[in-house]
Amino acid sequence: MEKKYQARAPETQAFDRTAFDASGGTTLRWLGMAGFLINGRGTTIMIDPLLEGFDMPIMIDMPIAAADVPRVDAILVTHSDNDHYSVPTCRALAPVTRGYHSTAYVASLMQNEGWPAHGHAIGDTVDIGPVRVELTPPDHAWQNESPGGERSRFPTRGRLRVLASVARSCAVDRAEGSSVSLYLRTDSLESDTPDGG
């Protein structure tokens, strides 16, 4: 019988508070798990940050502690699974976070915590400083009654949905005739097109 090994991520690339400073471009940093930090010319957005308080052992070191984050313009949470919506991390980041964005359901949970949360629907766009976030349909197959079916429908029971799929640096980059597009699938299935088709 072939011996099986645990998959492991590469060594964490730690960063410090300077990752949140204004920059001349757009930088994407992995936070671990499904999380990312986007710094678009000084506008900082965290997607699904999980920096502390997970209920199972994590096999990586986090690249930055929540206590070391100086400011966040927005936190985007794709859905309510605790490896995406980390209540301990969001709570620790609340004093330095201007706003939270997610589905209506997750936003209601955040509002119950007293956080400035905004719920959105598939197809919405949200401008956070010069960064535009466009919400595209998820394909969270294990939740859907028919995987690969109608992708614009929300999963049954209206709970877990992917929120942030595209982030585009708008203001300065467009003035220069270019833009940066980041397509983040989190738990969605692979597809040849951004809309999952």
C-alpha positions as CSV (number, residue, x, y, z in Angstrom):
1,M,0.0,0.0,0.0
2,E,1.3,3.4,-0.9
3,K,2.1,5.7,2.0
4,K,0.0,8.9,2.0
5,Y,1.3,12.2,3.4
6,Q,-0.5,15.3,4.6
7,A,-0.5,18.2,2.0
8,R,1.3,21.2,3.3
9,A,1.5,24.8,2.1
10,P,4.9,26.3,1.4
11,E,6.6,28.2,4.2
12,T,4.7,31.3,5.2
13,Q,6.0,34.6,3.9
14,A,5.6,36.9,6.9
15,F,5.0,40.6,6.5
16,D,4.6,43.6,8.8
17,R,2.6,46.8,9.1
18,T,4.4,48.4,6.1
19,A,2.4,46.0,3.9
20,F,-0.6,48.4,4.6
21,D,1.3,51.6,3.5
22,A,0.4,53.5,0.3
23,S,2.1,52.0,-2.8
24,G,2.5,52.7,-6.4
25,G,0.6,49.7,-7.6
26,T,-1.5,46.7,-6.4
27,T,0.0,44.0,-4.2
28,L,-1.7,40.7,-3.3
29,R,-0.5,38.8,-0.2
30,W,-1.6,35.4,1.0
31,L,-2.9,35.4,4.6
32,G,-3.2,31.6,4.8
33,M,-6.2,29.4,4.3
34,A,-8.5,31.2,1.8
35,G,-7.4,34.7,3.0
36,F,-5.7,37.4,1.0
37,L,-4.6,41.0,1.6
38,I,-5.0,43.4,-1.3
39,N,-3.2,46.7,-1.2
40,G,-4.4,48.8,-4.2
41,R,-2.4,52.0,-4.0
42,G,-2.9,52.2,-0.3
43,T,-6.5,51.0,-0.1
44,T,-6.3,47.8,2.0
45,I,-8.8,45.0,1.7
46,M,-8.7,41.6,3.5
47,I,-10.6,38.7,2.1
48,D,-11.5,35.9,4.4
49,P,-8.9,36.7,7.0
50,L,-8.2,34.0,9.5
51,L,-5.3,35.2,11.7
52,E,-6.3,33.7,15.0
53,G,-8.8,31.7,17.0
54,F,-9.5,28.7,14.6
55,D,-11.0,25.7,16.3
56,M,-8.6,23.1,14.7
57,P,-4.8,22.9,14.4
58,I,-3.5,25.0,11.5
59,M,-0.4,23.7,9.8
60,I,1.0,27.1,8.8
61,D,2.3,30.1,10.6
62,M,0.1,33.2,10.0
63,P,2.0,35.9,8.1
64,I,0.9,38.7,10.5
65,A,-0.9,38.8,13.8
66,A,-4.2,40.6,14.0
67,A,-2.7,42.9,16.7
68,D,-0.1,44.0,14.2
69,V,-2.5,45.2,11.5
70,P,-2.5,49.0,11.6
71,R,-5.7,49.6,9.4
72,V,-8.0,47.9,7.0
73,D,-10.4,49.8,4.7
74,A,-12.6,46.7,4.3
75,I,-12.9,43.1,5.2
76,L,-14.7,40.9,2.7
77,V,-16.1,37.6,3.9
78,T,-17.2,35.2,1.2
79,H,-19.4,33.0,3.4
80,S,-20.1,31.8,6.9
81,D,-17.8,28.8,7.2
82,N,-15.4,29.5,10.1
83,D,-12.3,29.1,7.9
84,H,-13.7,32.1,5.9
85,Y,-15.7,34.1,8.5
86,S,-13.4,34.0,11.5
87,V,-15.2,35.7,14.2
88,P,-12.1,35.9,16.5
89,T,-10.1,37.5,13.7
90,C,-12.9,40.0,12.7
91,R,-13.4,40.9,16.3
92,A,-9.6,41.5,16.8
93,L,-9.5,43.6,13.6
94,A,-12.7,45.6,14.4
95,P,-10.9,48.6,16.0
96,V,-8.8,49.2,12.8
97,T,-11.5,48.2,10.2
98,R,-13.6,50.8,8.4
99,G,-16.2,48.4,7.0
100,Y,-17.2,44.7,6.5
101,H,-18.8,43.3,3.3
102,S,-20.5,40.0,2.8
103,T,-23.8,38.3,1.9
104,A,-26.9,39.6,3.6
105,Y,-26.9,36.7,6.0
106,V,-23.2,37.1,7.1
107,A,-23.6,40.9,7.3
108,S,-26.5,40.4,9.7
109,L,-24.2,38.3,11.9
110,M,-21.6,41.0,11.8
111,Q,-24.1,43.7,12.6
112,N,-25.2,41.7,15.7
113,E,-21.5,42.0,16.8
114,G,-21.8,45.8,16.3
115,W,-19.6,46.0,13.3
116,P,-20.3,48.3,10.3
117,A,-21.3,45.5,7.9
118,H,-23.0,45.7,4.5
119,G,-24.8,42.8,2.8
120,H,-24.6,42.4,-1.0
121,A,-26.1,40.2,-3.7
122,I,-24.5,38.5,-6.7
123,G,-24.1,41.1,-9.5
124,D,-23.5,44.0,-7.1
125,T,-20.4,46.1,-7.3
126,V,-18.8,47.9,-4.4
127,D,-16.2,50.6,-4.6
128,I,-13.7,50.7,-1.7
129,G,-11.5,53.6,-2.4
130,P,-10.0,53.1,-5.9
131,V,-10.7,49.3,-5.7
132,R,-13.9,47.9,-7.3
133,V,-15.2,44.6,-6.1
134,E,-17.6,42.7,-8.3
135,L,-19.7,39.9,-6.9
136,T,-20.0,36.9,-9.1
137,P,-21.9,33.6,-8.8
138,P,-20.4,30.8,-6.7
139,D,-20.2,27.1,-7.3
140,H,-19.9,25.7,-3.8
141,A,-20.7,22.2,-5.1
142,W,-21.1,20.3,-1.9
143,Q,-23.9,22.7,-0.8
144,N,-25.8,22.8,-4.1
145,E,-28.5,20.3,-4.9
146,S,-27.0,19.9,-8.4
147,P,-23.3,20.8,-8.8
148,G,-22.6,22.7,-12.0
149,G,-26.3,23.6,-12.3
150,E,-27.7,27.1,-12.4
151,R,-24.8,29.0,-11.1
152,S,-26.6,32.3,-10.5
153,R,-28.8,30.7,-7.8
154,F,-27.8,30.9,-4.2
155,P,-27.2,27.5,-2.5
156,T,-30.1,26.0,-0.7
157,R,-30.9,27.3,2.8
158,G,-29.5,30.7,1.6
159,R,-26.4,30.5,3.7
160,L,-22.9,30.0,2.3
161,R,-22.1,32.0,-0.8
162,V,-18.9,33.3,-2.3
163,L,-18.8,37.1,-2.3
164,A,-15.6,38.6,-3.6
165,S,-14.5,37.2,-6.9
166,V,-13.0,40.1,-8.7
167,A,-11.1,43.1,-7.3
168,R,-10.0,45.7,-9.8
169,S,-7.9,48.8,-9.1
170,C,-9.9,51.6,-10.8
171,A,-9.0,55.2,-10.2
172,V,-5.3,55.6,-10.8
173,D,-4.7,52.6,-13.0
174,R,-7.6,53.6,-15.3
175,A,-6.1,57.0,-15.7
176,E,-3.0,55.4,-16.9
177,G,-4.9,53.2,-19.3
178,S,-4.5,49.9,-17.4
179,S,-6.1,48.0,-14.6
180,V,-5.3,45.1,-12.4
181,S,-7.8,42.2,-12.1
182,L,-7.7,39.6,-9.4
183,Y,-10.1,36.7,-9.7
184,L,-10.3,34.9,-6.3
185,R,-12.4,31.7,-6.3
186,T,-12.0,30.6,-2.6
187,D,-14.1,27.5,-2.2
188,S,-15.6,27.5,-5.7
189,L,-14.8,24.9,-8.4
190,E,-12.4,25.6,-11.2
191,S,-13.8,27.0,-14.4
192,D,-12.6,28.4,-17.7
193,T,-14.5,31.6,-17.3
194,P,-14.9,34.0,-14.4
195,D,-18.7,33.5,-14.4
196,G,-18.3,29.8,-13.8
197,G,-19.7,29.0,-17.3
